[in-house]
Amino acid sequence: MNSVPPNPNSNSTAVNAGGAAGSSAGAAANPSPTFSPLYQQIKALITQSLQSGEWKPGELIPSEVELANRFKVSQGTVRKAIDELAAENLVMRKQGKGTFVSTHHEARAHFRFLRLMPDEGVPHYPESKFIEVKRMRAPADVARLLDLKSGDAVIFIKRVQSFDGVPTIVEELWLPGVTFKGLTAERLVEYKGPMYGLFESEFGTRMIRATEKIRAVCAGADDAALLHIDANTPLLASERVSFTYGDKPVELRRGLYSTEHHHYHNELS
């Protein structure tokens, strides 16, 4: 059972090892101690339980009262920790039912990472056609972004995604070979849900956050043919690295987006 180190003040936190904060000798020899609010400690402990699989995606987690008793803190401290976890999409509150571990199988999760929206009509998930799926050695740039060694095994996926029969996205994905051992073209074709749902349910890997770069490019001949457009047509190019718990990179995705009937949508706050 996890517990929080004793705190003389509920608003303070444990001090990093390395001597008392008031010791001038310790301060000279070691970096200044780092403090974090108590609710951040509780958030870290709950995240550890999520990462370890104590509560699976889609499952109900203990109530705030139960978690407060478990960690020997106030219910308000637990509530603040869960507020942050909910804001980061790690858990989801359901009115009258409790708090659940977020899952990529939820309808709303489908568009958390897919930001291409139709100019008209209701957003919906695209259909995928897989062009290539193979196991290969990681190129140097891919290895760097996935925190692998150059030449480590990766799984390479190339696909075209279409909305209402119109090819709109060309994507290339690289996944760590060890993490996704056993992923095959047959399984990808057979699976009808979102790819991140497959990664979550069959490989125990949940995408927590991502960083993304976007720039404008002109379509090359090969990609233009896949998208049924003229060469040199303007496209949006994105490069996204997705991370799981512990800020571990587990996917590199490079996409080309046709914006003839779609636009890139993001909400800023």
Backbone torsions as a table, in degrees:
resi	resn	phi	psi	omega
1	MET	NA	132.9	178.1
2	ASN	-77.5	146.8	173.9
3	SER	-144.9	160.6	-178.4
4	VAL	-95.5	138.7	176.3
5	PRO	-56.6	147.5	-178.3
6	PRO	-55.3	138.5	-179.6
7	ASN	-125.4	119.4	176.1
8	PRO	-67.7	-23.0	-179.9
9	ASN	-130.3	126.1	-175.2
10	SER	-65.3	-15.2	-180.0
11	ASN	-97.4	-0.4	179.7
12	SER	-106.4	175.6	-179.3
13	THR	-137.1	173.2	178.3
14	ALA	-64.3	148.9	179.4
15	VAL	-96.4	140.7	177.0
16	ASN	-58.1	147.4	178.0
17	ALA	-59.5	150.2	177.8
18	GLY	134.5	17.3	174.8
19	GLY	106.4	165.3	179.6
20	ALA	-67.6	148.1	-177.2
21	ALA	-63.4	-27.7	-176.2
22	GLY	-86.4	-2.5	-177.3
23	SER	-80.7	116.3	-179.3
24	SER	-67.4	-33.9	178.7
25	ALA	-65.8	-43.2	179.1
26	GLY	-64.7	-39.1	-179.4
27	ALA	-64.3	-33.1	-179.6
28	ALA	-73.0	-33.1	-174.6
29	ALA	-91.3	-23.0	-174.2
30	ASN	-128.1	158.3	175.1
31	PRO	-62.6	159.3	177.5
32	SER	-61.0	142.4	179.7
33	PRO	-63.6	148.5	-179.1
34	THR	-104.8	131.6	180.0
35	PHE	-111.9	148.8	173.0
36	SER	-142.8	148.1	-179.3
37	PRO	-59.7	155.3	-178.2
38	LEU	-59.5	-40.0	-178.6
39	TYR	-63.5	-28.0	176.9
40	GLN	-68.9	-35.0	175.4
41	GLN	-64.4	-41.7	178.9
42	ILE	-66.3	-41.4	177.0
43	LYS	-57.7	-42.8	179.8
44	ALA	-64.4	-39.4	179.6
45	LEU	-67.8	-40.8	177.6
46	ILE	-64.7	-41.4	178.6
47	THR	-61.5	-38.6	176.6
48	GLN	-59.6	-40.7	178.7
49	SER	-66.9	-37.1	176.1
50	LEU	-64.9	-44.2	-178.0
51	GLN	-65.4	-37.8	-178.5
52	SER	-75.0	-12.5	-179.7
53	GLY	87.7	13.4	177.3
54	GLU	-58.0	-39.7	174.3
55	TRP	-120.6	120.6	-175.8
56	LYS	-81.4	159.0	175.5
57	PRO	-53.6	131.7	-179.3
58	GLY	89.8	-11.5	-177.9
59	GLU	-86.1	154.0	175.7
60	LEU	-77.0	131.8	176.0
61	ILE	-92.7	164.9	179.4
62	PRO	-57.3	155.8	-179.8
63	SER	-68.0	166.8	178.2
64	GLU	-60.3	-38.3	178.9
65	VAL	-63.5	-44.7	179.8
66	GLU	-64.2	-41.1	179.2
67	LEU	-68.8	-36.5	177.3
68	ALA	-62.6	-41.9	177.3
69	ASN	-67.1	-39.1	-179.0
70	ARG	-63.2	-44.6	-175.7
71	PHE	-95.4	-2.4	178.0
72	LYS	58.8	48.5	176.0
73	VAL	-133.5	175.9	-179.7
74	SER	-75.7	156.9	177.2
75	GLN	-63.1	-34.4	178.5
76	GLY	-62.7	-37.1	177.8
77	THR	-65.7	-42.7	177.4
78	VAL	-63.6	-42.2	-178.7
79	ARG	-60.9	-40.8	-179.9
80	LYS	-65.8	-38.3	177.7
81	ALA	-64.2	-43.4	-179.2
82	ILE	-69.1	-33.5	175.5
83	ASP	-55.6	-45.0	-179.3
84	GLU	-68.9	-39.9	178.4
85	LEU	-63.8	-37.1	178.0
86	ALA	-68.9	-39.7	178.7
87	ALA	-63.7	-29.0	179.3
88	GLU	-91.5	6.0	177.4
89	ASN	65.8	23.6	175.5
90	LEU	-84.8	-29.9	174.6
91	VAL	-133.7	165.8	-178.8
92	MET	-138.7	126.0	177.3
93	ARG	-84.0	138.0	175.0
94	LYS	-123.3	120.2	-175.0
95	GLN	-53.6	125.1	176.7
96	GLY	78.0	-2.7	-177.5
97	LYS	-117.8	-29.4	-179.4
98	GLY	121.5	-163.8	-178.0
99	THR	-111.7	131.1	-176.0
100	PHE	-118.3	152.4	173.3
101	VAL	-69.3	128.5	179.8
102	SER	-64.6	151.4	-179.2
103	THR	-140.5	148.2	177.9
104	HIS	-73.5	-3.8	177.0
105	HIS	-84.8	-9.1	176.6
106	GLU	-70.4	144.8	-178.4
107	ALA	-59.3	-41.3	-177.0
108	ARG	-68.2	-24.5	-178.2
109	ALA	-71.9	-19.3	-176.8
110	HIS	-61.7	-28.6	-174.6
111	PHE	-109.4	12.1	179.4
112	ARG	-68.8	-36.6	-179.6
113	PHE	-106.7	-21.9	177.1
114	LEU	-89.5	108.5	-173.6
115	ARG	-103.0	5.2	179.8
116	LEU	-86.1	118.6	-174.9
117	MET	-119.3	148.6	179.2
118	PRO	-70.5	146.0	175.5
119	ASP	-65.1	-31.5	177.8
120	GLU	-136.2	151.9	176.9
121	GLY	91.0	-176.6	-175.2
122	VAL	-94.3	134.2	177.7
123	PRO	-59.3	138.4	175.3
124	HIS	-148.1	161.3	-174.1
125	TYR	-76.4	140.1	-177.2
126	PRO	-77.4	164.0	172.1
127	GLU	-90.4	143.0	-176.3
128	SER	-111.1	140.2	170.6
129	LYS	-123.9	118.5	-176.2
130	PHE	-86.0	124.2	-178.7
131	ILE	-89.7	-38.6	-175.9
132	GLU	-156.7	137.4	173.1
133	VAL	-139.4	120.5	-178.2
134	LYS	-153.4	157.6	173.7
135	ARG	-95.8	134.2	-175.5
136	MET	-151.1	174.5	174.9
137	ARG	-86.3	139.9	-175.0
138	ALA	-70.0	124.2	169.9
139	PRO	-60.1	159.5	-174.6
140	ALA	-57.7	-43.0	-177.5
141	ASP	-68.7	-35.8	177.9
142	VAL	-68.5	-44.6	179.2
143	ALA	-59.1	-41.5	-179.4
144	ARG	-62.6	-45.1	-177.5
145	LEU	-71.4	-27.7	179.4
146	LEU	-97.3	7.3	179.5
147	ASP	57.3	43.4	176.7
148	LEU	-113.1	171.7	171.7
149	LYS	-86.8	143.4	177.4
150	SER	-57.2	127.5	-178.4
151	GLY	97.1	-9.2	175.0
152	ASP	-62.5	155.7	-178.2
153	ALA	-71.2	134.7	172.4
154	VAL	-134.4	159.7	172.7
155	ILE	-103.9	125.8	-179.5
156	PHE	-105.4	131.8	179.9
157	ILE	-129.1	132.0	172.1
158	LYS	-125.0	132.1	-178.2
159	ARG	-147.5	161.4	173.0
160	VAL	-115.6	132.1	177.9
161	GLN	-111.5	134.9	-175.5
162	SER	-123.4	143.2	173.0
163	PHE	-110.4	120.2	179.8
164	ASP	53.6	40.3	176.3
165	GLY	82.5	0.0	-178.7
166	VAL	-103.2	114.8	178.3
167	PRO	-59.1	128.0	-173.1
168	THR	-130.4	-28.2	-176.3
169	ILE	-131.8	132.7	167.3
170	VAL	-111.0	124.9	-177.6
171	GLU	-126.3	144.4	169.3
172	GLU	-122.4	129.2	-177.9
173	LEU	-123.5	144.0	172.7
174	TRP	-125.6	129.4	-178.9
175	LEU	-125.5	141.4	177.2
176	PRO	-57.6	127.9	-175.4
177	GLY	-62.9	-35.3	-178.7
178	VAL	-68.9	-44.5	-178.1
179	THR	-65.0	-37.7	-174.3
180	PHE	-112.2	34.4	177.2
181	LYS	-59.4	129.2	-179.9
182	GLY	98.8	-7.4	177.4
183	LEU	-73.9	124.8	-176.0
184	THR	-127.0	164.3	176.3
185	ALA	-60.9	-39.4	-179.0
186	GLU	-61.0	-41.8	-179.2
187	ARG	-68.6	-38.1	179.0
188	LEU	-64.2	-42.2	-179.9
189	VAL	-68.1	-39.0	-177.4
190	GLU	-68.5	-34.8	-176.2
191	TYR	-77.0	127.1	-173.8
192	LYS	-101.4	-9.8	-179.7
193	GLY	-87.7	-172.8	177.7
194	PRO	-65.6	144.8	-176.2
195	MET	-58.9	-37.5	180.0
196	TYR	-65.9	-27.8	174.5
197	GLY	-65.6	-39.4	176.6
198	LEU	-64.5	-44.8	179.7
199	PHE	-60.0	-38.7	-178.1
200	GLU	-70.5	-49.0	-172.1
201	SER	-79.5	-31.8	-174.4
202	GLU	-107.6	-17.2	-179.1
203	PHE	-123.8	5.0	175.4
204	GLY	60.8	27.6	-177.3
205	THR	-120.1	118.3	-179.2
206	ARG	-111.8	129.2	178.3
207	MET	-77.6	121.4	-175.9
208	ILE	-97.5	-44.0	-178.9
209	ARG	-152.8	171.6	-179.7
210	ALA	-150.7	152.8	169.4
211	THR	-112.7	147.5	-173.4
212	GLU	-143.8	140.4	172.5
213	LYS	-118.0	139.4	-179.5
214	ILE	-131.2	137.4	175.3
215	ARG	-147.2	164.2	177.2
216	ALA	-92.9	136.9	179.1
217	VAL	-139.0	172.3	173.1
218	CYS	-106.3	140.5	-177.9
219	ALA	-66.6	129.8	171.3
220	GLY	-77.5	170.8	-174.7
221	ALA	-60.9	-45.4	-176.3
222	ASP	-65.5	-47.2	-179.5
223	ASP	-68.2	-35.2	176.9
224	ALA	-61.1	-39.8	179.1
225	ALA	-64.3	-39.6	-179.9
226	LEU	-68.2	-32.0	-178.6
227	LEU	-93.4	-1.3	179.6
228	HIS	59.8	44.0	178.5
229	ILE	-130.3	171.7	178.2
230	ASP	-77.3	147.2	173.4
231	ALA	-58.7	146.6	-179.4
232	ASN	74.5	6.9	172.6
233	THR	-64.8	136.0	178.8
234	PRO	-63.1	136.4	177.8
235	LEU	-134.7	159.8	168.2
236	LEU	-92.7	131.0	176.7
237	ALA	-111.1	128.4	178.9
238	SER	-121.7	146.2	171.8
239	GLU	-127.8	118.5	-174.7
240	ARG	-126.3	133.2	172.6
241	VAL	-112.3	123.2	-179.4
242	SER	-104.6	144.6	-174.6
243	PHE	-122.3	148.4	172.8
244	THR	-105.3	-167.3	-179.7
245	TYR	-53.7	148.4	179.6
246	GLY	75.3	15.6	-179.0
247	ASP	55.4	38.2	178.4
248	LYS	-91.3	120.5	178.6
249	PRO	-71.3	130.9	-176.6
250	VAL	-131.7	3.4	176.8
251	GLU	-159.5	134.6	168.3
252	LEU	-114.7	126.6	-177.1
253	ARG	-130.8	124.9	176.4
254	ARG	-118.2	123.0	-174.6
255	GLY	-127.7	150.7	172.3
256	LEU	-116.7	125.0	-174.6
257	TYR	-113.3	127.0	170.2
258	SER	-84.5	128.9	-176.7
259	THR	-110.9	25.5	178.5
260	GLU	-62.6	-39.4	-180.0
261	HIS	-124.6	9.1	-177.5
262	HIS	-135.1	164.8	175.9
263	HIS	-140.7	157.6	177.2
264	TYR	-85.3	124.7	-175.0
265	HIS	-118.9	132.2	176.9
266	ASN	-143.3	146.9	176.9
267	GLU	-108.8	127.6	-176.7
268	LEU	-107.7	138.3	178.1
269	SER	-148.1	NA	NA
